[in-house]
Amino acid sequence: MLLRAFAKHVVLALVTCIALPLVGLEILFAGPELGTDIPQGASINVAGAISGPCGAYGHHDVFSPEFGRGALDEALQILGYRRAPSPRKAALVLMTSGQQVEWGAFNAQCQRVNVLPGHMPLTDKAQLALTMRHQQLGTTVAIPQTFVLSTPTDCQKMQRIPSSRGLWVVKQSSQKDDHEMYVDTLGNIQARYDCDGEAASNEDSVIVVQTYIMQPLLLDGRKSEIRVYLMIANTEPWVVLYHTGYWRLNRKTYKVGDFSNRDIHISKTAESTEQTSWNNTRVNAYLNNEGRPKDWVHNTLEPSIEQCLTVLFHAFRPRLQAKAGSFVLLGADFMVDEELRMFLIDVQFAPGLGNAGVRQSLMVPMLKEMLEIQSEIRERLHRGQSLTTLHTRKQWKTLFTEVL
């Protein structure tokens, strides 16, 4: 019965993807006894102390090497967190990219850490493309045609394409920002990367070449990307949530040509402002005024993104390593073309959260709720309670909750 229900859920997700044309924080929560539920509307105290074996931990302490900067730190300060000098006794441990967790010293019952081993097949651009191809996900989650140049067969296929065929985007597989991404003609790319294995990779990354979407959906005359957030909120049991995020508009009006001008052709997260960051409600109203299908964003795009993220999670879940006490925040980027076809561009680990342009309107409230959810999960697990209902979850939407 459970297998049939799960299969029905996955089939529904696949069909939906195909269908889209391509505070009182100082008040300690004195809740019920262990095993009983936290009542809806209760104040989940981030800074509260938990009795028993976790009593020695500073539950209002966070270990974060970059504490004091960015939207995440604003959210931490609003919730009353203070900086801890060491991760060993902090309830919340926020590691930066590349840092390693001392799992032997980590107390999964009392601490939460934003590290999920095994995420690379999902967040590395080359591994994402190759894994999706291997699992034949391209028919359910559309991505632009992609070649991984460190793979000989991919590089050779790219070289055999007529050099006059359009424009392509060149990026590094492990690239976490857009500084080294650029648009070029296929002929120039073929001349630069001759498949000898040297120019196509280095010790840190490999080169990924992806078709450039020549007819993007324009908002106010500008090209845009959608950044949504995926939170693997817990792994034992699995709890996966997502946030609709925002649309990043490029700084300058779109035109075919002048492809060296990154302000026209590359969406830059770090340079987003309130004027170039639109939420789904604003985009939906804009498209309604443009005569597009009524409420297309809410009725078609949002459910399709949700279901496609569900497909991705279940496809990559076997490669993710469940670690008690761990969670991770990922950023998934989508594009929509003029025909309202949606494409997954990539998934990023440690997505940029320091952007001042959208900080107050989106980032701080979103991250504050993420931290409240993590606090509630910690308390529920400590009390032996189910995670099927999270009362602190408001703007975040549930993708999947594992029932043990």
C-alpha positions in Angstrom: 0.0 0.0 0.0 2.8 2.4 0.9 4.7 1.6 -2.2 1.6 2.2 -4.4 1.0 5.6 -2.6 4.7 6.6 -3.2 4.5 5.5 -6.8 1.3 7.5 -7.3 3.0 10.6 -5.8 6.1 10.4 -8.1 4.0 9.7 -11.2 1.9 12.8 -10.4 5.1 14.9 -10.1 6.4 13.7 -13.4 3.1 14.4 -15.2 2.9 17.9 -13.7 6.5 18.7 -14.9 5.7 17.4 -18.4 2.4 19.4 -18.5 4.2 22.7 -18.3 5.1 24.0 -21.8 8.5 23.4 -21.8 9.1 36.7 19.4 8.8 36.8 22.2 12.0 34.9 22.1 12.8 35.6 25.8 9.8 33.6 26.8 10.9 30.0 27.3 8.5 27.6 25.6 7.3 25.5 28.5 5.5 23.0 26.3 3.9 19.6 27.2 5.6 16.5 28.2 7.8 14.5 25.9 5.9 12.8 23.1 3.0 15.2 23.1 2.5 17.8 20.4 3.6 21.4 20.5 0.3 23.4 20.3 -0.4 25.4 17.2 0.5 29.1 17.7 2.9 28.4 20.5 6.0 30.5 20.6 9.0 28.2 19.7 11.8 29.7 21.6 15.1 29.8 19.6 17.0 30.9 22.7 15.3 28.7 25.2 17.1 26.1 27.2 16.3 22.4 26.9 16.6 20.3 30.0 18.4 17.0 30.3 21.5 16.1 28.2 21.2 19.3 26.1 21.1 21.6 29.0 24.8 22.3 28.8 24.5 23.8 25.3 23.9 27.5 24.7 20.6 27.4 22.9 20.8 31.1 22.1 24.4 30.6 20.8 25.3 30.3 17.1 28.7 29.4 15.7 29.1 31.2 12.4 32.4 32.4 11.0 30.7 35.2 9.1 28.4 36.3 11.9 27.6 40.0 11.7 27.2 40.2 7.9 24.4 39.6 5.5 20.7 38.8 5.7 21.2 35.6 7.6 22.9 37.4 10.4 20.2 40.0 10.5 17.7 37.2 11.0 19.9 35.6 13.7 20.1 38.9 15.6 16.3 39.5 15.4 15.8 36.0 17.0 18.2 36.8 19.8 21.2 34.6 18.9 24.6 35.6 20.0 28.0 34.5 18.6 29.7 31.4 20.1 33.5 31.1 19.9 33.3 27.4 19.2 30.9 25.0 17.5 31.2 22.5 20.3 28.6 24.1 22.6 26.4 26.1 20.2 22.9 24.9 19.4 23.2 26.2 15.8 26.3 25.7 13.7 26.5 27.5 10.4 29.5 26.5 8.4 30.7 28.3 5.3 31.4 26.6 2.0 34.4 24.3 2.2 34.5 24.0 6.0 34.4 20.5 7.5 32.3 19.3 10.4 33.9 17.4 13.3 31.2 14.8 13.3 32.9 13.0 16.3 32.4 16.1 18.4 28.9 17.0 17.0 25.9 16.2 19.3 23.1 15.4 16.9 20.5 15.4 19.7 21.3 18.9 20.8 22.7 20.7 17.8 21.8 21.6 14.2 24.3 22.1 11.4 23.9 23.4 7.9 25.9 20.6 6.2 24.6 17.7 4.2 27.2 15.2 2.9 26.6 13.9 -0.6 25.0 17.1 -2.1 27.6 17.4 -4.9 25.8 15.4 -7.5 22.9 17.9 -7.1 24.9 21.2 -6.7 27.9 20.6 -9.0 26.8 21.8 -12.5 28.7 19.0 -14.3 27.4 16.2 -12.0 23.9 17.6 -12.1 23.8 17.4 -15.9 25.4 14.0 -16.1 23.2 12.5 -13.4 20.0 13.9 -14.9 21.1 12.4 -18.3 21.9 9.0 -16.8 18.6 8.9 -15.0 16.8 10.2 -18.1 15.2 13.1 -16.2 15.4 15.4 -19.2 11.9 14.4 -20.3 10.4 15.5 -16.9 12.7 18.3 -15.8 13.8 20.4 -18.8 17.3 21.7 -18.9 19.0 23.5 -21.8 21.3 21.2 -23.9 24.4 20.8 -21.8 27.9 19.4 -22.5 30.5 18.6 -19.8 33.8 19.2 -21.6 35.9 17.0 -19.3 33.9 14.1 -20.5 35.4 13.1 -23.9 32.1 12.0 -25.5 30.5 15.3 -24.5 33.4 17.4 -25.8 33.4 15.5 -29.1 29.7 15.9 -29.5 30.0 19.6 -28.9 32.8 19.8 -31.5 30.6 18.1 -34.1 27.8 20.7 -33.9 27.9 23.2 -36.7 29.8 26.3 -35.4 27.1 28.6 -36.7 24.5 27.1 -34.3 23.6 29.9 -31.9 25.1 31.1 -28.7 26.2 29.2 -25.6 26.9 29.9 -22.0 30.2 28.8 -20.6 30.6 28.2 -16.8 32.6 26.2 -14.3 30.9 23.2 -12.7 31.7 24.2 -9.1 31.1 27.9 -9.7 29.1 29.5 -6.9 28.7 32.9 -8.5 28.4 34.4 -11.9 31.8 36.3 -12.1 33.4 33.8 -14.6 30.2 33.0 -16.6 30.0 34.4 -20.1 28.2 34.1 -23.4 30.0 33.3 -26.7 29.5 31.9 -30.1 29.8 28.1 -30.5 32.7 28.6 -33.0 34.8 30.5 -30.5 34.1 27.9 -27.8 35.0 25.1 -30.1 38.3 26.8 -30.9 39.1 27.4 -27.2 38.3 23.9 -26.0 39.8 21.3 -28.3 39.0 18.2 -26.1 42.6 17.5 -25.1 41.4 17.4 -21.5 43.6 20.3 -20.4 41.7 23.4 -21.4 38.4 21.8 -20.5 39.2 21.3 -16.8 41.5 22.2 -13.9 42.1 20.8 -10.5 39.1 22.6 -9.0 36.4 22.5 -11.6 35.4 21.5 -15.1 33.9 23.5 -17.9 30.2 23.2 -18.7 28.7 24.6 -21.9 25.0 25.2 -22.1 22.8 26.5 -24.9 21.8 30.1 -24.5 18.0 30.8 -24.4 17.7 33.3 -27.2 14.1 34.2 -26.7 13.6 34.6 -22.9 10.5 35.8 -21.3 11.1 39.5 -20.8 9.9 41.4 -17.8 9.9 45.2 -18.3 12.0 44.5 -21.4 14.7 42.6 -19.4 15.8 39.0 -19.2 15.3 37.3 -15.9 15.9 34.2 -13.8 13.8 32.7 -11.0 15.7 31.8 -7.8 13.7 29.5 -5.5 15.1 28.0 -2.3 15.1 24.4 -1.4 15.6 23.5 2.3 16.4 19.9 3.3 15.2 20.7 6.8 15.9 17.3 8.3 17.3 13.9 7.2 16.2 11.4 9.9 13.3 11.5 9.0 13.5 13.5 5.7 11.7 16.8 5.7 12.0 18.9 2.5 10.6 22.4 2.1 10.8 25.1 -0.6 10.3 28.9 -0.8 9.1 30.6 -4.0 11.9 33.1 -3.8 12.0 35.9 -6.4 12.7 36.8 -10.0 16.1 38.4 -10.8 15.9 40.9 -13.6 19.0 41.9 -15.5 20.2 45.4 -15.2 19.8 46.5 -18.8 17.2 46.0 -21.5 17.5 42.8 -23.5 18.6 42.9 -27.1 20.1 40.3 -29.4 23.8 41.2 -29.9 26.4 42.8 -27.7 26.8 39.5 -25.9 29.9 40.7 -24.1 27.7 43.0 -22.0 26.9 41.0 -18.9 24.4 43.5 -17.7 22.2 42.4 -20.6 22.7 38.7 -20.7 23.8 37.4 -17.2 21.6 37.5 -14.1 23.7 38.6 -11.2 22.5 37.7 -7.8 25.0 40.0 -6.0 23.8 43.0 -7.9 20.0 42.5 -7.5 18.1 45.5 -6.1 14.5 46.1 -4.9 13.8 47.4 -8.5 15.3 44.3 -10.2 13.9 41.7 -7.8 10.2 40.8 -8.3 8.1 38.4 -6.3 5.7 36.0 -8.0 2.7 38.2 -7.2 4.2 41.2 -9.1 5.3 39.0 -12.1 1.8 37.4 -12.2 0.2 40.9 -12.3 2.6 42.0 -15.0 1.9 39.0 -17.2 -1.8 39.4 -16.8 -1.5 43.0 -18.0 0.5 41.7 -21.0 -2.3 39.4 -22.0 -0.7 36.2 -21.0 -2.9 33.3 -19.7 -4.6 34.6 -16.6 -2.7 34.0 -13.3 -0.2 31.7 -15.1 2.4 32.2 -12.5 0.2 31.0 -9.6 -1.8 28.4 -11.5 0.8 26.8 -13.7 4.4 27.9 -12.9 4.3 27.5 -9.1 2.8 24.0 -9.1 5.2 22.9 -11.9 8.3 24.2 -10.0 7.1 22.4 -6.8 6.6 19.1 -8.6 9.9 19.4 -10.5 11.8 20.0 -7.2 10.0 16.9 -5.8 11.2 14.9 -8.8 14.8 16.2 -8.3 14.8 15.3 -4.6 13.6 11.8 -5.1 16.0 11.2 -8.0 19.0 12.5 -6.0 18.0 11.3 -2.5 19.9 8.0 -2.7 23.1 10.0 -3.1 22.4 12.3 -0.2 23.9 11.1 3.1 21.4 11.3 6.0 23.0 12.8 9.1 21.1 13.4 12.3 21.1 17.1 13.2 22.0 18.3 9.7 20.0 20.5 7.3 21.0 22.5 4.2 19.7 25.4 2.2 20.0 25.3 -1.6 19.2 27.7 -4.4 17.6 26.4 -7.6 17.6 28.7 -10.6 15.0 28.4 -13.4 14.4 30.3 -16.6 11.2 30.8 -18.7 11.2 31.5 -22.4 8.8 33.5 -24.6 6.6 30.5 -25.1 6.3 30.0 -21.3 8.5 26.9 -21.3 10.4 26.4 -18.0 14.1 25.3 -17.8 16.1 24.3 -14.8 19.5 26.1 -15.0 21.3 24.8 -11.9 21.2 24.1 -8.2 23.6 25.9 -5.9 25.0 25.0 -2.4 25.4 28.0 -0.1 23.4 30.4 -2.3 24.3 34.1 -1.8 22.4 35.4 1.2 24.2 38.7 1.7 22.3 40.7 -1.0 21.3 44.0 0.5 18.9 44.8 -2.4 16.3 42.2 -1.5 17.3 41.8 2.2 14.5 43.5 4.0 11.6 42.5 1.7 12.5 38.8 1.2 15.7 37.4 2.6 15.4 38.3 6.3 11.8 37.1 6.7 12.5 33.9 4.8 15.7 33.2 6.8 14.1 34.1 10.1 11.3 31.5 9.4 14.0 29.0 8.3 15.7 29.4 11.7 12.4 29.1 13.6 11.6 25.9 11.7 15.0 24.5 12.7 14.4 25.4 16.3 11.0 23.7 16.2 12.5 20.6 14.6 15.2 20.5 17.3 12.5 20.7 20.1 10.2 18.2 18.4 13.0 15.6 18.0 14.1 16.2 21.6 10.5 15.5 22.7 10.1 12.5 20.4 7.4 14.3 18.4 6.4 13.9 14.8 7.6 16.4 12.1 4.6 16.0 9.9 3.2 19.3 11.1 5.5 22.3 11.7 3.6 25.2 13.2 6.4 27.7 12.5 6.1 27.0 8.8 4.2 29.8 7.0 5.8 30.9 3.8 7.9 27.8 3.3 6.0 25.0 1.5 6.2 21.3 2.2 7.6 19.1 -0.7 8.1 15.9 1.2 7.9 14.6 4.8 9.0 11.0 5.5 6.7 9.1 7.8 8.6 6.5 9.7 
